[in-house]
């Protein structure tokens, strides 16, 4: 039996065996399971290797303060973000064994380009998975509302971009009213993706209550740090499966995030999102103005058409009246001639009778002329009564819906009513209808 060793002696032999059989350093691929800074500037890590979320290997590691300062600075400069848990890294390590603290790795360097490549690979895997599941264009199938008046906003209330958005929509120069409601979320850090997903779920829960037209996710400004959440698969899935069209305005300078890709529409900044919403109001207003101009042109055409018809009717009536008068005059002249011709031979013999007949004839002529004048006066009065301007001058008006008199159409609330006076054409909207009990 070998002589027993103290624990210190055994640990010293382990240390000597490792020093004599292992290389000074190795390049190792691992995931940072945990990282924390010490008051002295050192970094203490836990490196892990996983397979489908199951941990296959785990070891403690450290980066001494002098080395850590240089590694952290270079890594942040190249990747745009600091070292943090969940990252997969390629690290140059030395194996060390301490009699008290046990086995650990001393990290001498970290290759930031490997992390960039790994990050790009994971991003592409997420995109491929979303395409495979048919989620990439799912939200784009929604039709944007013509006038998005009720907007659910997911943002941080302290984000500068949120202030830019609300200032733009609340103080737009046209005076459009946008009713927005904030659903607060964390927009950076490890919990950002879950926070935004929770906000999306809250919007869905309150959709019936608020009848939202649109969902916007805005961040705005800042560096590229802590924006990985917008490439998160679960967040992208939540955006794709919303029942509202989603507009993003994350406001970063890099290429579009996966959240941008699955959203219905993406804008560069929260201000651009606000302008996008307001442009819907402007487009709708332009359409309304175009329709009003069409109605005005149609009404003017109908008025001209009716005016020509009235003028033609008036001209026709005058011609009929004049023709009737002329016929009566001709008949009278012919009758007078015949009477004079026939009575010429009897003038001398029947002077008294002729005088009597002449007087009766004159009375008859006067009576006929008087009757014809009265007819003409009645016809002229009728003509004046038929003239729409007579009614307009008395204060009456004429109202139509779609060019038809009110008695010819079924009137409903919301109908556009066109009213004609002697000097104006008035367009109004029917608010309510009540039966006239008189």
C-alpha positions in Angstrom: 0.0 0.0 0.0 1.3 3.4 -1.0 1.9 6.0 1.7 -1.2 8.2 2.1 -1.0 11.8 0.7 -2.4 14.9 2.1 -5.0 16.7 0.0 -2.6 19.5 -0.7 0.0 17.0 -2.0 -2.6 15.3 -4.2 -3.7 18.6 -5.7 -0.1 19.6 -6.3 0.5 16.3 -8.2 -2.7 17.0 -10.3 -1.3 20.5 -11.0 2.1 19.1 -12.0 0.5 16.4 -14.2 -1.6 19.0 -16.0 1.3 21.4 -16.5 3.5 18.6 -18.0 0.9 17.1 -20.3 -1.2 20.0 -21.6 -0.2 22.7 -24.1 0.2 26.3 -22.8 -3.1 27.3 -24.5 -6.0 26.0 -26.6 -8.6 27.7 -28.8 -12.0 26.5 -27.5 -15.6 27.1 -28.7 -18.1 27.5 -25.9 -21.1 29.5 -24.8 -20.9 32.0 -22.0 -23.3 30.7 -19.5 -22.6 33.4 -16.9 -20.3 36.4 -16.7 -19.8 38.9 -13.9 -17.3 41.7 -13.2 -15.3 41.9 -10.0 -14.5 45.1 -8.1 -10.9 44.7 -9.1 -11.7 44.6 -12.8 -11.4 40.9 -13.3 -14.2 38.9 -15.2 -15.4 35.6 -13.8 -17.3 33.4 -16.3 -18.9 30.0 -16.6 -18.4 28.4 -20.0 -20.8 25.7 -21.2 -21.5 23.5 -24.1 -25.1 22.6 -24.9 -27.1 20.3 -27.2 -30.8 21.2 -27.5 -30.6 23.2 -24.3 -29.0 20.2 -22.4 -25.6 21.1 -20.8 -23.0 18.6 -22.0 -20.0 20.3 -20.4 -19.3 23.2 -18.0 -16.2 24.8 -16.5 -15.3 28.0 -14.6 -13.1 30.6 -16.4 -11.6 34.0 -15.6 -10.1 37.0 -17.5 -7.6 39.0 -15.5 -8.3 42.7 -15.4 -5.4 43.9 -17.7 -6.4 41.3 -20.3 -10.1 41.8 -19.8 -9.9 45.6 -20.5 -8.3 45.0 -23.9 -10.5 42.0 -24.9 -13.8 43.7 -23.9 -12.9 47.0 -25.7 -11.9 45.2 -28.9 -14.9 42.9 -28.8 -17.4 45.8 -28.3 -15.8 47.8 -31.1 -16.0 45.0 -33.7 -19.3 43.3 -32.8 -21.2 46.4 -31.6 -22.1 44.8 -28.2 -20.3 43.7 -25.0 -19.6 40.2 -23.9 -22.7 38.8 -22.2 -24.3 35.5 -21.3 -25.8 33.4 -24.1 -23.0 34.4 -26.6 -21.0 31.7 -28.4 -17.3 32.6 -28.4 -14.0 31.3 -29.7 -11.6 31.8 -26.8 -7.9 31.1 -26.4 -7.5 29.5 -22.9 -4.9 28.1 -20.7 -5.9 25.2 -18.3 -5.0 26.0 -14.7 -5.4 24.1 -11.5 -5.3 25.7 -8.1 -4.9 23.8 -4.8 -7.8 25.7 -3.3 -10.0 26.9 -6.1 -9.7 23.7 -8.3 -9.8 23.5 -12.1 -10.5 26.5 -14.2 -9.6 28.2 -17.5 -7.7 31.4 -17.9 -8.9 33.3 -21.0 -6.1 35.0 -22.9 -8.0 36.2 -26.0 -11.5 36.1 -27.6 -11.9 36.2 -31.4 -14.8 38.7 -32.0 -15.1 37.7 -35.7 -16.2 34.2 -34.7 -19.0 35.6 -32.7 -20.0 37.8 -35.6 -20.1 34.8 -37.9 -22.0 32.7 -35.3 -24.5 35.5 -34.8 -25.0 35.7 -38.6 -25.5 32.0 -38.8 -28.1 32.0 -36.0 -29.9 34.9 -37.6 -30.1 33.1 -40.9 -31.3 30.0 -39.2 -34.1 32.1 -37.6 -35.0 33.5 -41.0 -35.0 30.1 -42.6 -37.3 28.7 -39.8 -39.7 31.6 -40.2 -39.9 31.0 -44.0 -40.4 27.3 -43.5 -43.3 28.0 -41.1 -44.9 30.5 -43.5 -44.5 33.3 -41.0 -42.3 35.7 -42.9 -45.1 37.3 -44.9 -48.1 36.4 -42.7 -48.5 39.9 -41.2 -48.1 41.5 -44.7 -51.4 40.0 -45.8 -53.4 42.5 -43.7 -54.8 45.5 -45.5 -53.7 48.8 -43.9 -56.6 50.8 -42.5 -57.4 53.9 -44.7 -57.3 56.1 -41.6 -55.4 54.5 -38.7 -57.0 56.5 -35.8 -56.6 54.0 -33.0 -52.9 52.9 -32.6 -51.4 50.6 -30.0 -47.8 51.6 -29.3 -45.2 49.3 -27.8 -42.2 51.3 -26.5 -40.4 52.4 -23.4 -42.0 55.5 -22.0 -38.5 56.9 -21.4 -37.2 56.2 -25.0 -36.4 59.3 -26.9 -38.0 57.8 -30.0 -41.3 57.4 -28.1 -41.3 61.2 -27.4 -40.5 61.9 -31.0 -43.4 59.8 -32.2 -46.0 61.2 -29.8 -44.9 64.8 -30.5 -45.2 64.2 -34.3 -48.7 62.7 -34.2 -50.1 65.0 -31.4 -48.9 68.3 -33.0 -49.2 67.6 -36.7 -49.9 70.7 -38.8 -53.1 69.4 -40.3 -54.7 68.9 -36.8 -55.4 65.2 -37.4 -56.4 63.3 -34.2 -54.6 60.0 -33.6 -55.8 58.1 -30.5 -52.7 56.1 -29.3 -52.2 53.9 -26.2 -48.8 53.0 -24.8 -48.0 49.4 -23.9 -44.8 49.7 -22.0 -41.9 47.3 -22.7 -38.2 46.9 -22.1 -36.4 47.4 -25.4 -32.9 46.3 -24.7 -31.1 43.7 -22.7 -31.7 40.0 -22.1 -35.4 40.4 -21.1 -36.3 42.7 -24.0 -37.7 40.0 -26.3 -40.0 38.6 -23.6 -41.1 42.0 -22.5 -42.1 43.0 -26.0 -43.9 39.6 -26.5 -45.8 40.3 -23.3 -46.8 43.7 -24.5 -48.0 42.2 -27.8 -50.1 39.7 -25.9 -51.6 42.6 -23.8 -52.5 44.4 -27.0 -54.3 41.3 -28.3 -56.2 41.0 -25.0 -57.4 44.6 -25.1 -58.2 44.6 -28.9 -61.9 44.2 -28.4 -62.0 47.0 -25.8 -60.1 49.6 -27.8 -60.6 48.5 -31.4 -57.1 49.2 -32.5 -56.4 49.8 -36.2 -52.6 49.4 -36.0 -49.8 48.2 -33.8 -46.4 50.0 -33.9 -43.2 48.9 -32.2 -40.8 51.9 -31.8 -37.4 52.4 -30.1 -35.4 55.1 -31.9 -31.9 56.3 -31.7 -28.9 55.0 -29.7 -26.1 52.7 -30.6 -26.3 49.1 -31.8 -25.9 47.7 -28.3 -28.5 45.4 -27.0 -30.6 45.2 -30.2 -30.3 41.4 -30.5 -33.8 41.1 -29.1 -35.2 42.2 -32.5 -33.7 39.2 -34.1 -35.3 36.8 -31.6 -37.3 34.0 -33.1 -40.1 34.1 -30.5 -40.5 37.8 -30.9 -40.6 37.5 -34.7 -43.2 34.7 -34.3 -45.3 36.8 -32.0 -45.3 39.8 -34.5 -46.2 37.5 -37.4 -49.2 36.0 -35.6 -50.7 39.3 -34.4 -54.2 40.1 -35.6 -53.2 43.7 -36.4 -50.9 45.0 -39.1 -47.5 45.9 -37.4 -45.3 48.8 -38.3 -41.8 49.0 -36.8 -39.6 52.0 -36.2 -36.7 50.6 -34.3 -34.4 53.4 -35.5 -31.0 51.7 -35.8 -28.5 52.2 -38.6 -27.7 48.6 -39.4 -29.7 46.5 -42.0 -33.2 45.6 -41.1 -33.8 43.3 -38.1 -35.9 40.1 -38.3 -38.7 42.0 -36.5 -38.6 44.5 -39.4 -38.8 41.7 -41.9 -41.9 40.0 -40.5 -43.7 43.2 -39.8 -46.2 44.6 -42.3 -44.2 47.7 -42.8 -40.9 49.0 -41.5 -39.7 52.6 -41.1 -36.3 53.8 -40.1 -37.3 55.9 -37.2 -40.3 56.5 -34.8 -40.8 59.9 -36.5 -41.0 58.1 -39.9 -43.7 55.8 -38.4 -45.7 58.9 -37.2 -45.4 60.4 -40.7 -46.5 57.1 -42.2 -49.6 57.1 -40.1 -50.4 60.8 -40.9 -49.9 60.1 -44.6 -52.9 57.8 -44.4 -55.0 60.7 -43.2 -53.8 62.9 -46.0 -54.5 60.3 -48.7 -58.0 59.8 -47.3 -58.6 63.5 -47.2 -57.4 63.8 -50.8 -59.9 61.1 -51.8 -62.8 62.8 -50.1 -61.9 66.1 -51.8 -61.8 64.4 -55.1 -65.2 62.8 -54.5 -66.6 66.2 -53.5 -65.3 67.8 -56.7 -66.9 65.0 -58.7 -70.2 65.7 -56.9 -69.9 69.4 -57.6 -69.3 68.8 -61.3 -72.2 66.3 -61.5 -74.5 68.8 -59.7 -73.5 71.6 -62.0 -74.1 69.4 -65.0 -77.6 68.4 -63.7 -78.4 72.1 -63.0 -77.4 73.1 -66.5 -79.4 70.2 -68.0 -82.5 71.1 -66.0 -82.0 74.8 -67.0 -81.9 73.9 -70.7 -85.0 71.7 -70.3 -86.9 74.6 -68.6 -85.8 77.0 -71.3 -86.9 74.6 -74.0 -90.3 74.1 -72.3 -90.8 77.8 -71.9 -89.9 78.4 -75.5 -92.3 75.6 -76.6 -95.2 77.0 -74.5 -94.6 80.5 -75.9 -94.7 79.1 -79.5 -97.9 77.2 -78.8 -99.6 80.3 -77.3 -98.5 82.5 -80.1 -99.6 80.0 -82.7 -103.0 79.7 -81.0 -103.4 83.5 -80.9 -102.4 83.8 -84.6 -104.9 81.2 -85.6 -107.7 83.0 -83.7 -106.7 86.2 -85.3 -106.8 84.6 -88.8 -110.1 83.0 -88.1 -111.5 86.3 -86.9 -110.2 88.1 -90.0 -111.7 85.4 -92.3 -115.0 85.5 -90.4 -115.1 89.3 -90.7 -114.3 89.2 -94.4 -117.0 86.7 -95.0 -119.6 88.6 -93.1 -118.7 91.8 -94.8 -118.8 90.1 -98.2 -122.1 88.5 -97.6 -123.7 91.5 -96.0 -122.5 93.9 -98.7 -125.6 93.3 -100.8 -127.9 93.7 -97.9 -126.3 96.8 -96.3 -128.7 99.2 -97.9 -131.7 97.1 -97.3 -130.9 96.0 -93.8 -128.9 98.9 -92.4 -130.5 98.8 -89.0 -130.2 95.0 -88.9 -126.5 95.3 -90.0 -125.8 98.0 -87.4 -127.3 95.7 -84.8 -125.3 92.8 -86.1 -122.2 94.9 -86.2 -122.6 95.9 -82.6 -123.1 92.3 -81.6 -120.1 91.3 -83.7 -117.9 93.9 -82.1 -119.1 92.7 -78.6 -118.3 89.2 -79.7 -114.8 90.2 -80.9 -114.2 92.1 -77.7 -115.3 89.2 -75.7 -113.2 86.8 -77.7 -110.1 89.0 -77.4 -110.8 89.5 -73.7 -111.1 85.7 -73.2 -107.9 85.2 -75.2 -106.1 87.8 -73.1 -107.3 86.1 -70.0 -106.1 82.8 -71.3 -102.8 84.4 -72.1 -102.6 85.9 -68.6 -103.4 82.5 -67.0 -100.9 80.7 -69.1 -98.3 83.4 -68.3 -99.1 83.0 -64.6 -98.8 79.2 -64.9 -95.5 79.7 -66.7 -94.2 81.9 -63.9 -95.4 79.3 -61.3 -93.5 76.6 -63.3 -90.3 78.6 -63.3 -88.1 77.2 -60.4 -86.7 80.7 -59.8 -90.1 81.9 -58.7 -90.2 79.2 -56.0 -86.6 80.0 -55.0 -87.3 83.8 -54.8 -90.2 83.0 -52.4 -87.7 81.3 -50.1 -88.5 77.7 -51.2 -85.6 75.3 -51.8 -85.2 72.0 -53.8 -83.5 69.0 -52.2 -82.1 65.9 -53.9 -80.2 62.8 -53.1 -77.9 61.5 -55.9 -79.8 63.8 -58.4 -83.3 62.5 -57.5 -86.1 64.3 -55.6 -86.6 63.2 -52.0 -90.0 61.6 -52.8 -88.3 59.2 -55.3 -85.7 57.8 -52.9 -85.6 56.0 -49.5 -83.8 58.4 -47.2 -81.3 56.9 -44.7 -79.1 58.5 -42.0 -75.7 59.3 -43.5 -77.1 60.2 -46.9 -75.6 63.2 -48.7 -78.3 65.8 -49.3 -77.9 68.5 -52.0 -80.1 71.5 -51.5 -80.6 74.3 -54.2 -81.6 77.9 -53.3 -81.8 80.9 -55.5 -78.1 81.7 -54.9 -76.5 78.6 -53.4 -76.0 74.8 -53.6 -75.8 73.3 -50.1 -74.4 69.8 -49.4 -75.3 68.3 -46.0 -75.5 64.9 -44.3 -78.7 63.4 -43.0 -78.3 62.8 -39.2 -81.7 61.5 -38.3 -85.2 61.0 -39.8 -88.5 61.5 -38.0 -92.1 60.9 -39.2 -94.2 64.0 -39.8 -97.4 63.3 -37.8 -99.2 66.4 -39.0 
